[in-house]
């Protein structure tokens, strides 16, 4: 029976923290967009614009962080190089 660990202790995924932060920001942006519902109630145009801007900023930032985390985990460790003229 082998009792050796598969990974070294303390080794963490490089994309775990950005991906978790991205998911949290996506959740916060979606929550803000659905709870404020700027399309269902009349309001001051400045307040509606700020709500849309905050929601969009949270959603886009969360999406970018999630994509960065996924790329860090599932990306190529060494990007392919262009072949030289002799090959």
Secondary structure as the mmCIF struct_conf table of DSSP 4:
data_model
#
loop_
_struct_conf.conf_type_id
_struct_conf.id
_struct_conf.beg_label_comp_id
_struct_conf.beg_label_asym_id
_struct_conf.beg_label_seq_id
_struct_conf.end_label_comp_id
_struct_conf.end_label_asym_id
_struct_conf.end_label_seq_id
BEND BEND1 UNK A 6 UNK A 7
TURN_TY1_P TURN_TY1_P1 UNK A 9 UNK A 10
TURN_TY1_P TURN_TY1_P2 UNK A 14 UNK A 15
HELX_RH_AL_P HELX_RH_AL_P1 UNK A 16 UNK A 36
TURN_TY1_P TURN_TY1_P3 UNK A 38 UNK A 40
BEND BEND2 UNK A 41 UNK A 41
HELX_RH_AL_P HELX_RH_AL_P2 UNK A 45 UNK A 74
BEND BEND3 UNK A 75 UNK A 75
BEND BEND4 UNK A 77 UNK A 78
HELX_LH_PP_P HELX_LH_PP_P1 UNK A 79 UNK A 83
TURN_TY1_P TURN_TY1_P4 UNK A 85 UNK A 86
#
